[in-house]
């Protein structure tokens, strides 16, 4: 019952867009890249009386080979998979394979689809590498008795990092929710990707809009950090913010498996970030040398003057 509102909304959004003729994942003439080590193709056309021709010559295509769908054939008598696909690498290398094996072995020849495939396969390793690189630098700054700017602990006077985390959390919830509750919608988008949020099911349109907003906030946040801090401190601050973004993404993609928990967690997360930003943004001091705003007395981060 807890999932009923979410399921009803997503089914409503997707049913108003996809029709029977729109649910084909691929068609003759579509281009793909092989994403596995190798794939065997049957050179002879499969027959209705004998779908699997064990005597036929077997051809092999290899990882990253470009493939085009040349023909499709339905054989109802085939107990393994009734749909066969003829693939062509070039005019000399072409053959048949089951649709099931075909779909498990390829990635669409589109940069968006390839990014989705790479991100879904490699993002745990990518996140681990980024965390390993960022933590020693921050620990060194802390142990050397310096006061590095760290998101949420010693923040910069800008609203963009806070908004970046909020939009990222919302995007992670949408991404995990689509994949978990309406995977068919995500699969169709994977085979027919676009960066244009218009003309898609509303739930996908909202997700793509959030990705665009996230991209703009990311650029703006980096620009603000380098404007307000020296280059080295700005890099350290962005590393701390990157660690928060990775943690936020992992937490909310897992929380999306339980809608009630995810709604409560997201609400608390937004309230905490906004409350903390409002309190932190109140300026109590001005630098006596350059006149810039200061949140506490001490060394001015802009001109280096001491304020007591």
Buried (B, 14 or more C-beta within 10 A) or exposed (E): EEBEEBEEEBBEBBEEBBEEEEEEBBEEEBEBBBBEEEBEBBEEEBEEEBBEBEEBEEBEBEEEBEBBBBEBBEBEEBEEBBBBBBBBBEEEBBBBBBBEBBBEBBBBBBEBBBEBBEEEEEEEEEBEEBBEEBEEBBEEBEEEEEEBBBBBEBBBBBBBBBBBBBBBBBBBBBBBBBBBBBEEBBBBBBBBBEEEBEEBBBBBBBBBBBBEBBEEBBEBBBEBBBEBBEEEBBBBBBBBBBBBBBEBBBBBBEBBEEBEEBBEBBEEBBEEBBEEBEEBBEEEBEBEEEEBBBBEEEBBBBEEEEBE
